[in-house]
Amino acid sequence: MVLSCLMLGYADLMTTNEILHLGLGELNPFMRLAQDWFGMWWMIPKLSLTYLVMWLLWRSNNVFNIALVVAFCSTPVLNNLALIAGTN
């Protein structure tokens, strides 16, 4: 389950890039700030947060909480896919 968090983080990164290429913007104010500050290197803070979440999940012993966090991590990916589908 922890590795699925990494895959969802990568999927979020790729779908966000696609949204940016379509001319839409980032809805998350923290990532929008990272994009303004870091320019094309905004992916580093995004992936750093993904690795931080993975490390915290790795230390957890509660499988239910891990599954809940992984399900929560899928929300931005699903939202991004809906936005991409809506533009086509």
C-alpha positions, 0 to 999 in steps of 0.5 A, a space after each residue: 500500500 505504501 508503494 501505491 502512494 508513490 504511484 499515486 504521487 507520480 500519477 498526480 504529477 503527470 496529470 497536473 503537468 497535462 493540466 498545465 499544458 492544457 492551459 489550466 492552473 493549479 488549484 492547490 494554493 501550496 503547489 501554486 506557490 511552489 510553482 511560482 517560487 521554483 518555476 519548472 522545478 516545482 516537482 521537487 517539493 511535490 515529490 518531497 511531500 509524497 516521500 514524506 507521506 510514504 515515510 510516515 505510512 511506513 512507520 504506521 502499524 495501522 493498516 486501516 489508517 494507511 488505506 485511508 491515506 492512500 485513498 485520500 491520495 487518489 483524490 487529486 488524481 481522480 480530480 485531475 483526470 475529470 478535468 482533463 476529460 472535461 477539456 476534450 
